[in-house]
Amino acid sequence: MSSDLSSSDQAKFVAAKRACEFVKDGMKLGLGTGSTASWMVRCLAERVDKEGLRVKGVPTSIQTSNLAEELGIEIITLGAAGQLDLTIDGTDEFDQDLNLIKGGGGALLREKIVASASDKMIVIADDDKNVERLGRFPLPVEVLGFGLKSSQSLIQTLLESQDVGSNIIKTRMVGEVPFVTDEGNYILDLYLDQIGDADMLNLALNQVPGVVENGLFVGHCDMVIVGSSDGTVKEKIKGPISKL
Ligand code: 5RP
């Protein structure tokens, strides 16, 4: 499966494959979104096919749902699943405390709901996503279409009182039109350069009327598996991961 891959895909593949080794028979899983997470869906489907592994997955996007279904992974709703055993997802950035910026693919809302409903979260990434301090990647904030400009202006004011390096806000576009999430909302990308207090910013952003959710994942991730193009993986763990 891995011989013809680009070095970037090889790194994503080995991280995804290692993460899937933590999946046990009968688990209910959160299935992340993005190019790295799609490798996880493929590796998981291979285990389902070859080993007869029985799992149920809650996808975090329509894109992931389509791929998982196509590859024969059983899909259920989060309502039917209740609490999940494990979520495996990609990330745009992670720091040494395993806090994350997510939402580059626009799925941060479902991703945060699913991660919050999971006993454990494993993030898969390559080393480029590792940062000393979060904020190099623009922070996605999902906002209702109603009053979008008003919410943007409130966020602009809020940023003046936050410990951030910069405060440029752009509406995410696809060509000439705004990007619309699976939930029918818009994304504001916050160009902050660096975030001094991710916990505080996460809480403050979600107080702004019209903000549905933001891409800071503080305290969700239990392990980051970093894949390399040479086929090796490194595991960064926050605490005991005994349940896995
Ligand atoms: C989607 C996400 C993705 O996990 C994140 O953007 C990383 O994607 P990729 O694996 O393609 O680099 O948060 O909302």
Residues whose N, C-alpha, C, O or C-beta is under 5 A from the ligand:
A	BS01	5RP	T33 G34 S35 T36 A37 G90 T91 D92 K102 G103 G104 G105 G106 A107 L108
